Amino acid sequence: MNKLNDYESILTDCLSAFTCPLGTFYPNMMYGSRIRECTDEFDEKKLLCCARQAVSDMDGVFVRRVKRNGVKLVIAVMINDIERKVVMAL
């Protein structure tokens, strides 16, 4: 498989974990994040913590930073030491 396809697949999985509310995914109640709960007050440290918790089970994936850009949340994700960005609409 192409490495580009691997990265795209991992980024799609990350976006899914970021957007799914924690506790609503039936087979795994620990899947998802609380990012949507934290966007009202926009505490950057809290958002970073929620994003890191969402991908904590993914090997080789680490959330480096979270930045708000208007109505979007830009999440910098490290995948095996290569930085990619995930953009999430608020």
All heavy atoms as an XYZ file, in Angstrom:
713
protein
N       0.845     -1.183      0.000
C       0.000      0.000      0.000
C       0.885      1.239      0.000
O       1.948      1.281      0.594
C      -0.911     -0.009      1.230
C      -1.925      1.117      1.193
S      -3.004      1.150      2.633
C      -4.322      0.159      2.020
N       0.424      2.255     -0.639
C       1.129      3.526     -0.741
C       1.155      4.243      0.606
O       0.168      4.255      1.330
C       0.390      4.366     -1.788
C       1.130      5.619     -2.140
O       2.063      6.027     -1.450
N       0.706      6.242     -3.214
N       2.315      4.848      0.958
C       2.420      5.562      2.235
C       1.433      6.718      2.313
O       0.901      7.011      3.367
C       3.841      6.095      2.444
C       4.778      5.102      3.007
C       6.055      5.783      3.423
C       6.918      4.807      4.160
N       8.100      5.431      4.723
N       1.190      7.393      1.186
C       0.239      8.502      1.164
C      -1.150      8.017      1.551
O      -1.853      8.662      2.322
C       0.217      9.166     -0.213
C      -0.686     10.378     -0.364
C      -0.254     11.495      0.602
C      -0.680     10.887     -1.784
N      -1.536      6.857      1.064
C      -2.833      6.277      1.415
C      -2.892      5.918      2.889
O      -3.929      6.050      3.529
C      -3.136      5.051      0.555
C      -3.420      5.405     -0.883
O      -3.756      6.544     -1.195
N      -3.267      4.446     -1.763
N      -1.758      5.438      3.428
C      -1.693      5.123      4.859
C      -1.938      6.376      5.692
O      -2.706      6.349      6.644
C      -0.328      4.527      5.227
C      -0.129      3.133      4.666
O      -1.127      2.490      4.292
O       1.036      2.702      4.601
N      -1.252      7.463      5.345
C      -1.423      8.711      6.088
C      -2.853      9.238      5.983
O      -3.426      9.695      6.966
C      -0.444      9.778      5.607
C       0.983      9.515      6.019
C       1.998      9.459      5.069
C       1.329      9.311      7.346
C       3.311      9.212      5.443
C       2.630      9.056      7.730
C       3.612      9.013      6.776
O       4.904      8.769      7.148
N      -3.421      9.159      4.797
C      -4.795      9.629      4.607
C      -5.774      8.807      5.447
O      -6.705      9.339      6.037
C      -5.186      9.587      3.130
C      -4.456     10.584      2.265
C      -4.710     12.033      2.691
O      -5.854     12.373      3.029
O      -3.742     12.808      2.686
N      -5.550      7.515      5.497
C      -6.401      6.633      6.296
C      -6.284      6.958      7.789
O      -7.285      7.027      8.501
C      -6.011      5.180      6.035
O      -6.726      4.323      6.870
N      -5.065      7.187      8.255
C      -4.854      7.527      9.665
C      -5.475      8.880      9.991
O      -6.104      9.044     11.038
C      -3.345      7.503     10.006
C      -2.817      6.077      9.917
C      -3.104      8.089     11.390
C      -1.308      5.966      9.982
N      -5.322      9.857      9.082
C      -5.921     11.176      9.310
C      -7.448     11.094      9.341
O      -8.099     11.780     10.136
C      -5.460     12.162      8.238
C      -3.993     12.577      8.323
C      -3.608     13.422      7.128
C      -3.706     13.314      9.620
N      -8.021     10.245      8.512
C      -9.472     10.036      8.528
C      -9.909      9.422      9.849
O     -10.921      9.832     10.424
C      -9.895      9.136      7.350
O      -9.483      9.744      6.133
C     -11.399      8.940      7.330
N      -9.128      8.469     10.342
C      -9.423      7.860     11.644
C      -9.316      8.885     12.773
O     -10.127      8.896     13.699
C      -8.484      6.692     11.927
C      -8.715      5.502     11.012
O      -9.778      5.451     10.360
O      -7.822      4.631     10.951
N      -8.315      9.756     12.684
C      -8.155     10.818     13.694
C      -9.349     11.767     13.674
O      -9.900     12.101     14.726
C      -6.871     11.609     13.444
S      -5.358     10.733     13.803
N      -9.744     12.201     12.487
C     -10.883     13.109     12.378
C     -12.144     12.469     12.934
O     -12.929     13.116     13.636
C     -11.090     13.529     10.922
C     -12.223     14.519     10.676
C     -11.988     15.820     11.447
C     -12.374     14.790      9.196
N     -12.324     11.180     12.664
C     -13.475     10.456     13.201
C     -13.445     10.434     14.728
O     -14.464     10.673     15.384
C     -13.478      9.031     12.648
O     -14.512      8.282     13.219
N     -12.269     10.181     15.291
C     -12.140     10.155     16.756
C     -12.365     11.546     17.354
O     -12.951     11.672     18.430
C     -10.757      9.632     17.150
N     -11.922     12.600     16.664
C     -12.101     13.964     17.167
C     -13.562     14.407     17.132
O     -14.037     15.090     18.031
C     -11.271     14.968     16.362
C      -9.784     14.778     16.470
C      -8.963     15.059     15.395
C      -9.192     14.323     17.639
C      -7.589     14.902     15.478
C      -7.817     14.156     17.733
C      -7.022     14.446     16.645
N     -14.292     14.017     16.099
C     -15.656     14.505     15.926
C     -16.715     13.675     16.654
O     -17.789     14.180     16.955
C     -16.030     14.583     14.425
O     -15.840     13.310     13.831
C     -15.197     15.620     13.719
N     -16.427     12.407     16.912
C     -17.393     11.544     17.606
C     -17.416     11.895     19.099
O     -16.379     11.871     19.756
C     -16.991     10.084     17.417
S     -18.097      8.917     18.226
N     -18.571     12.224     19.647
C     -18.637     12.506     21.087
C     -18.280     11.267     21.915
O     -18.698     10.160     21.585
C     -20.095     12.903     21.324
C     -20.608     13.304     19.984
C     -19.859     12.458     18.989
N     -17.490     11.466     22.941
C     -17.050     10.373     23.798
C     -18.250      9.663     24.418
O     -19.167     10.291     24.934
C     -16.138     10.908     24.907
C     -15.482      9.886     25.807
C     -14.510      9.022     25.013
C     -14.745     10.560     26.947
N     -18.268      8.336     24.319
C     -19.317      7.533     24.934
C     -20.515      7.248     24.059
O     -21.458      6.593     24.494
N     -20.505      7.704     22.791
C     -21.660      7.468     21.929
C     -21.444      6.356     20.900
O     -22.378      5.965     20.224
C     -22.056      8.753     21.168
O     -20.952      9.185     20.371
C     -22.460      9.853     22.131
N     -20.226      5.847     20.794
C     -19.917      4.784     19.841
C     -20.149      3.452     20.538
O     -19.468      3.121     21.506
C     -18.469      4.931     19.355
C     -18.088      3.988     18.256
C     -18.664      4.103     17.009
C     -17.153      2.993     18.471
C     -18.316      3.246     15.982
C     -16.795      2.120     17.454
C     -17.376      2.250     16.208
N     -21.111      2.669     20.057
C     -21.583      1.491     20.781
C     -20.517      0.431     21.087
O     -20.363      0.070     22.243
C     -22.772      0.839     20.063
C     -23.124     -0.499     20.627
C     -23.659     -0.599     21.909
C     -22.879     -1.663     19.929
C     -23.962     -1.833     22.458
C     -23.184     -2.890     20.468
C     -23.728     -2.973     21.723
O     -24.012     -4.180     22.270
N     -19.778     -0.091     20.114
C     -18.852     -1.174     20.469
C     -17.759     -0.759     21.458
O     -17.295     -1.563     22.240
C     -18.220     -1.576     19.135
C     -19.152     -1.093     18.104
C     -19.793      0.137     18.680
N     -17.336      0.504     21.399
C     -16.281      0.973     22.295
C     -16.706      2.317     22.884
O     -16.561      3.350     22.249
C     -14.951      1.117     21.545
C     -13.817      1.550     22.434
O     -13.987      1.749     23.632
N     -12.645      1.690     21.846
N     -17.185      2.297     24.103
C     -17.697      3.526     24.735
C     -16.583      4.525     25.062
O     -16.853      5.671     25.355
C     -18.486      3.183     26.000
C     -19.702      2.314     25.734
S     -20.846      3.051     24.556
C     -21.776      4.087     25.645
N     -15.318      4.109     24.985
C     -14.203      5.016     25.240
C     -13.691      5.677     23.957
O     -12.721      6.414     23.972
C     -13.046      4.276     25.934
C     -13.395      3.799     27.329
S     -13.990      5.120     28.423
C     -12.539      6.133     28.545
N     -14.353      5.407     22.837
C     -13.962      6.002     21.550
C     -14.583      7.387     21.424
O     -15.736      7.602     21.775
C     -14.442      5.111     20.396
C     -14.079      5.630     19.035
C     -12.825      5.394     18.507
C     -14.987      6.350     18.278
C     -12.473      5.863     17.257
C     -14.655      6.829     17.027
C     -13.389      6.590     16.521
O     -13.048      7.055     15.278
N     -13.825      8.331     20.918
C     -14.335      9.677     20.690
C     -13.608     10.702     21.533
O     -12.565     10.423     22.128
N     -14.162     11.908     21.562
C     -13.506     12.987     22.304
C     -14.549     13.924     22.912
O     -15.728     13.867     22.588
C     -12.581     13.782     21.382
O     -13.334     14.630     20.548
N     -14.061     14.800     23.763
C     -14.897     15.839     24.374
C     -14.573     17.209     23.793
O     -14.817     18.223     24.433
C     -14.670     15.835     25.876
C     -15.162     14.574     26.503
C     -15.247     14.688     27.985
N     -16.006     13.531     28.428
C     -15.844     12.955     29.586
N     -15.003     13.439     30.443
N     -16.555     11.903     29.904
N     -14.033     17.240     22.597
C     -13.642     18.503     21.978
C     -14.839     19.432     21.841
O     -14.745     20.617     22.133
C     -12.966     18.256     20.613
C     -11.591     17.613     20.836
C     -12.829     19.544     19.819
C     -10.848     17.253     19.582
N     -15.968     18.923     21.411
C     -17.150     19.774     21.227
C     -17.617     20.411     22.537
O     -18.152     21.505     22.544
C     -18.286     18.973     20.617
C     -17.940     18.427     19.259
C     -18.814     19.036     18.200
N     -18.503     18.417     16.928
C     -18.181     19.121     15.873
N     -18.119     20.420     15.934
N     -17.915     18.533     14.735
N     -17.407     19.730     23.650
C     -17.789     20.282     24.952
C     -16.869     21.424     25.361
O     -17.266     22.293     26.128
C     -17.734     19.197     26.027
C     -18.715     18.064     25.804
C     -18.494     16.916     26.773
O     -17.861     17.133     27.821
O     -18.957     15.808     26.478
N     -15.648     21.432     24.876
C     -14.643     22.428     25.276
C     -14.581     23.631     24.342
O     -13.892     24.599     24.649
C     -13.267     21.794     25.316
S     -13.105     20.451     26.486
N     -15.263     23.598     23.208
C     -15.117     24.678     22.232
C     -15.795     25.967     22.657
O     -15.441     27.030     22.169
C     -15.649     24.256     20.848
O     -16.990     23.792     20.983
C     -14.781     23.193     20.230
N     -16.763     25.913     23.549
C     -17.448     27.134     23.967
C     -16.512     28.088     24.704
O     -16.485     29.276     24.429
C     -18.653     26.807     24.857
C     -19.741     26.088     24.089
O     -19.776     26.230     22.852
O     -20.534     25.382     24.720
N     -15.741     27.576     25.629
C     -14.834     28.417     26.401
C     -13.469     28.564     25.736
O     -12.728     29.474     26.022
C     -14.662     27.853     27.812
C     -14.147     26.428     27.800
C     -14.453     25.687     29.067
O     -15.602     25.707     29.514
O     -13.510     25.099     29.610
N     -13.123     27.686     24.844
C     -11.862     27.636     24.113
C     -10.653     27.783     25.022
O      -9.922     28.760     25.000
C     -11.791     28.658     22.984
C     -10.549     28.457     22.137
C     -10.427     27.319     21.374
C      -9.517     29.363     22.153
C      -9.275     27.105     20.616
C      -8.376     29.143     21.404
C      -8.259     28.035     20.627
N     -10.475     26.796     25.838
C      -9.269     26.670     26.640
C      -8.327     25.767     25.847
O      -8.590     24.571     25.696
C      -9.604     26.075     28.004
C      -8.402     25.913     28.900
O      -7.302     26.337     28.504
O      -8.564     25.369     30.001
N      -7.246     26.349     25.325
C      -6.352     25.616     24.432
C      -5.770     24.360     25.076
O      -5.653     23.322     24.431
C      -5.226     26.533     23.972
C      -4.405     25.946     22.847
C      -3.432     26.941     22.269
O      -3.853     28.058     21.938
O      -2.247     26.589     22.169
N      -5.425     24.438     26.344
C      -4.863     23.273     27.032
C      -5.898     22.154     27.172
O      -5.580     20.981     27.040
C      -4.323     23.667     28.399
C      -3.081     24.506     28.326
C      -2.577     24.864     29.691
C      -1.345     25.742     29.590
N      -0.843     26.164     30.893
N      -7.138     22.546     27.420
C      -8.211     21.555     27.546
C      -8.487     20.880     26.199
O      -8.678     19.663     26.126
C      -9.475     22.251     28.045
C     -10.339     21.433     28.922
C     -11.512     22.277     29.386
C     -11.885     21.886     30.782
N     -13.035     22.634     31.266
N      -8.501     21.681     25.127
C      -8.710     21.118     23.792
C      -7.580     20.174     23.412
O      -7.817     19.107     22.833
C      -8.816     22.242     22.758
C     -10.114     23.028     22.765
C      -9.988     24.246     21.869
C     -11.272     22.172     22.318
N      -6.355     20.550     23.741
C      -5.206     19.703     23.452
C      -5.319     18.380     24.207
O      -5.082     17.302     23.653
C      -3.906     20.428     23.823
C      -2.604     19.700     23.531
C      -2.456     19.406     22.049
C      -1.432     20.520     24.027
N      -5.716     18.449     25.455
C      -5.892     17.247     26.273
C      -6.978     16.345     25.686
O      -6.795     15.132     25.579
C      -6.239     17.652     27.698
S      -6.444     16.262     28.809
N      -8.097     16.932     25.285
C      -9.197     16.146     24.698
C      -8.770     15.486     23.388
O      -9.114     14.329     23.125
C     -10.406     17.040     24.454
S     -11.227     17.599     25.947
N      -8.011     16.219     22.563
C      -7.547     15.668     21.284
C      -6.561     14.526     21.519
O      -6.626     13.491     20.848
C      -6.914     16.765     20.446
N      -5.660     14.707     22.476
C      -4.684     13.650     22.767
C      -5.357     12.402     23.319
O      -4.970     11.278     22.998
C      -3.632     14.165     23.746
C      -2.635     15.092     23.087
C      -1.599     15.599     24.048
N      -0.615     16.402     23.351
C       0.288     17.147     23.954
N       0.341     17.189     25.281
N       1.144     17.856     23.250
N      -6.376     12.607     24.126
C      -7.105     11.468     24.683
C      -7.819     10.685     23.582
O      -7.889      9.468     23.621
C      -8.106     11.948     25.722
C      -8.860     10.838     26.400
C      -9.887     11.358     27.392
O     -10.298     12.518     27.336
N     -10.282     10.510     28.301
N      -8.329     11.392     22.579
C      -9.073     10.745     21.500
C      -8.206      9.800     20.678
O      -8.694      8.791     20.179
C      -9.712     11.801     20.594
N      -6.919     10.127     20.522
C      -6.047      9.286     19.692
C      -5.038      8.495     20.520
O      -4.080      7.944     19.979
C      -5.301     10.135     18.622
C      -6.285     10.752     17.654
C      -4.418     11.184     19.266
N      -5.253      8.401     21.810
C      -4.287      7.736     22.694
C      -4.100      6.252     22.367
O      -3.043      5.685     22.651
C      -4.698      7.898     24.152
O      -5.929      7.250     24.401
N      -5.073      5.612     21.757
C      -4.962      4.187     21.421
C      -4.340      3.935     20.051
O      -4.126      2.783     19.673
C      -6.337      3.521     21.466
C      -6.871      3.400     22.882
O      -6.060      3.473     23.826
O      -8.090      3.238     23.043
N      -4.067      4.996     19.302
C      -3.499      4.844     17.961
C      -1.974      4.841     18.048
O      -1.379      5.810     18.511
C      -3.962      5.979     17.049
C      -5.435      6.004     16.789
S      -5.829      7.336     15.644
C      -7.602      7.273     15.678
N      -1.359      3.762     17.586
C       0.106      3.647     17.616
C       0.750      4.629     16.640
O       0.328      4.741     15.487
C       0.542      2.226     17.257
C       0.228      1.232     18.352
O       0.133      1.660     19.519
O       0.071      0.038     18.048
N       1.779      5.327     17.107
C       2.525      6.239     16.251
C       1.853      7.562     15.991
O       2.311      8.341     15.164
N       0.751      7.847     16.693
C       0.003      9.094     16.481
C       0.063      9.927     17.757
O      -0.186      9.434     18.846
C      -1.478      8.806     16.113
C      -2.261     10.084     15.951
C      -1.549      7.974     14.842
N       0.413     11.207     17.593
C       0.515     12.118     18.723
C       0.010     13.491     18.295
O       0.365     13.979     17.218
C       1.979     12.229     19.182
C       2.194     13.188     20.307
C       1.813     12.862     21.598
C       2.777     14.422     20.081
C       2.005     13.752     22.642
C       2.984     15.313     21.115
C       2.594     14.979     22.398
N      -0.828     14.119     19.120
C      -1.330     15.460     18.823
C      -0.322     16.464     19.361
O      -0.012     16.482     20.545
C      -2.720     15.696     19.446
C      -3.179     17.126     19.204
C      -3.732     14.719     18.872
N       0.187     17.284     18.474
C       1.219     18.252     18.849
C       0.642     19.565     19.340
O       1.093     20.135     20.322
C       2.127     18.490     17.654
C       3.339     19.279     17.988
C       4.336     19.180     16.889
N       5.503     19.978     17.251
C       6.448     20.256     16.417
N       6.401     19.797     15.196
N       7.463     20.979     16.797
N      -0.350     20.108     18.621
C      -0.969     21.361     19.044
C      -2.364     21.500     18.440
O      -2.700     20.844     17.461
C      -0.095     22.560     18.684
C       0.016     22.837     17.222
C       0.932     24.038     16.929
N       1.385     24.005     15.559
C       2.446     23.347     15.125
N       3.165     22.656     15.962
N       2.775     23.347     13.855
N      -3.140     22.383     19.063
C      -4.492     22.675     18.598
C      -4.608     24.187     18.478
O      -4.214     24.925     19.379
C      -5.550     22.150     19.600
C      -6.938     22.522     19.149
C      -5.427     20.652     19.765
N      -5.145     24.652     17.356
C      -5.281     26.086     17.132
C      -6.643     26.379     16.528
O      -7.076     25.684     15.615
C      -4.167     26.565     16.201
C      -4.163     28.047     15.969
C      -2.997     28.440     15.085
C      -3.016     29.924     14.843
N      -1.953     30.344     13.931
N      -7.284     27.400     17.046
C      -8.582     27.800     16.496
C      -8.358     28.807     15.381
O      -7.590     29.753     15.522
C      -9.446     28.408     17.584
C     -10.854     28.653     17.111
C     -11.729     29.095     18.240
N     -13.097     29.205     17.771
C     -14.129     29.233     18.560
N     -13.943     29.138     19.858
N     -15.327     29.332     18.071
N      -9.033     28.581     14.265
C      -8.921     29.457     13.107
C     -10.331     29.803     12.648
O     -10.897     29.123     11.803
C      -8.123     28.753     12.003
C      -7.827     29.645     10.831
O      -8.207     30.809     10.817
N      -7.153     29.097      9.839
N     -10.908     30.832     13.238
C     -12.285     31.208     12.921
C     -13.258     30.159     13.414
O     -13.336     29.895     14.602
N     -13.991     29.536     12.489
C     -14.948     28.491     12.857
C     -14.365     27.092     12.664
O     -15.094     26.110     12.636
C     -16.260     28.631     12.053
C     -16.982     29.910     12.413
C     -15.984     28.560     10.562
N     -13.034     27.024     12.517
C     -12.357     25.748     12.330
C     -11.373     25.523     13.459
O     -10.846     26.450     14.046
C     -11.597     25.723     11.009
C     -12.463     25.852      9.789
C     -11.610     25.892      8.560
C     -12.446     26.200      7.334
N     -11.596     26.410      6.156
N     -11.123     24.271     13.724
C     -10.109     23.862     14.690
C      -9.042     23.121     13.891
O      -9.333     22.139     13.216
C     -10.732     22.944     15.732
C     -10.033     22.793     17.053
C      -9.924     24.133     17.759
C     -10.784     21.828     17.930
N      -7.802     23.627     13.925
C      -6.698     23.010     13.201
C      -5.880     22.220     14.216
O      -5.348     22.780     15.175
C      -5.824     24.067     12.499
C      -4.683     23.395     11.758
C      -6.657     24.907     11.551
N      -5.799     20.917     14.011
C      -5.110     20.019     14.937
C      -3.887     19.450     14.230
O      -4.007     18.775     13.205
C      -6.043     18.885     15.399
C      -7.315     19.482     16.021
C      -5.341     17.964     16.373
C      -8.411     18.482     16.274
N      -2.697     19.767     14.777
C      -1.443     19.247     14.219
C      -1.195     17.864     14.811
O      -1.089     17.706     16.024
C      -0.297     20.185     14.544
N      -1.115     16.875     13.938
C      -0.961     15.481     14.351
C       0.379     14.954     13.830
O       0.699     15.120     12.653
C      -2.118     14.616     13.782
C      -1.946     13.166     14.150
C      -3.459     15.133     14.248
N       1.149     14.351     14.716
C       2.403     13.701     14.323
C       2.108     12.218     14.082
O       1.575     11.546     14.957
C       3.455     13.828     15.423
C       3.883     15.235     15.732
S       4.808     16.024     14.432
C       6.327     15.106     14.484
N       2.454     11.756     12.869
C       2.288     10.351     12.530
C       3.674      9.817     12.204
O       4.244     10.170     11.164
C       1.340     10.163     11.327
C      -0.008     10.805     11.601
C       1.189      8.686     10.987
C      -0.915     10.885     10.401
N       4.222      9.026     13.120
C       5.576      8.490     12.951
C       6.574      9.593     12.584
O       7.289      9.499     11.588
C       5.602      7.366     11.913
C       4.812      6.177     12.367
O       4.706      5.898     13.553
N       4.227      5.453     11.420
N       6.588     10.666     13.376
C       7.500     11.805     13.234
C       7.271     12.660     11.993
O       8.141     13.451     11.622
C       8.962     11.350     13.285
C       9.318     10.729     14.624
O       8.748     11.173     15.644
O      10.151      9.815     14.652
N       6.145     12.521     11.340
C       5.785     13.382     10.217
C       4.519     14.137     10.605
O       3.515     13.541     10.993
C       5.558     12.559      8.933
C       6.864     11.870      8.536
C       5.048     13.443      7.809
C       6.732     10.913      7.389
N       4.597     15.470     10.521
C       3.466     16.286     10.956
C       2.448     16.477      9.836
O       2.802     16.807      8.711
C       3.945     17.663     11.437
C       2.833     18.487     12.032
C       3.332     19.760     12.699
O       4.428     19.757     13.253
O       2.582     20.748     12.648
N       1.193     16.264     10.175
C       0.063     16.488      9.273
C      -0.966     17.314     10.037
O      -0.934     17.392     11.262
C      -0.575     15.161      8.833
C       0.337     14.257      8.080
C       0.481     14.741      6.653
N       1.174     13.747      5.856
C       2.296     14.001      5.206
N       2.826     15.188      5.268
N       2.864     13.072      4.489
N      -1.909     17.900      9.315
C      -2.935     18.705      9.952
C      -4.318     18.136      9.674
O      -4.605     17.710      8.560
C      -2.855     20.155      9.491
C      -1.614     20.829      9.992
C      -1.569     22.268      9.625
C      -0.280     22.837     10.196
N       0.067     24.097      9.638
N      -5.147     18.177     10.703
C      -6.536     17.772     10.581
C      -7.349     19.019     10.860
O      -7.142     19.695     11.869
C      -6.891     16.662     11.590
C      -8.371     16.333     11.526
C      -6.054     15.427     11.359
N      -8.282     19.350      9.964
C      -9.132     20.520     10.149
C     -10.536     20.050     10.469
O     -11.115     19.241      9.758
C      -9.138     21.403      8.871
C     -10.033     22.606      9.070
C      -7.720     21.829      8.520
N     -11.047     20.583     11.577
C     -12.369     20.165     12.071
C     -13.263     21.398     12.163
O     -12.879     22.415     12.741
C     -12.169     19.543     13.455
C     -13.404     19.074     14.114
S     -12.932     18.343     15.701
C     -14.420     18.657     16.607
N     -14.449     21.334     11.584
C     -15.404     22.438     11.679
C     -16.050     22.433     13.058
O     -16.335     21.380     13.624
C     -16.476     22.299     10.612
N     -16.214     23.632     13.628
C     -16.824     23.730     14.952
C     -18.295     23.872     14.853
O     -19.104     24.165     14.477
C     -16.242     24.905     15.725
C     -14.755     24.792     16.009
C     -14.255     26.038     16.704
C     -14.487     23.600     16.919
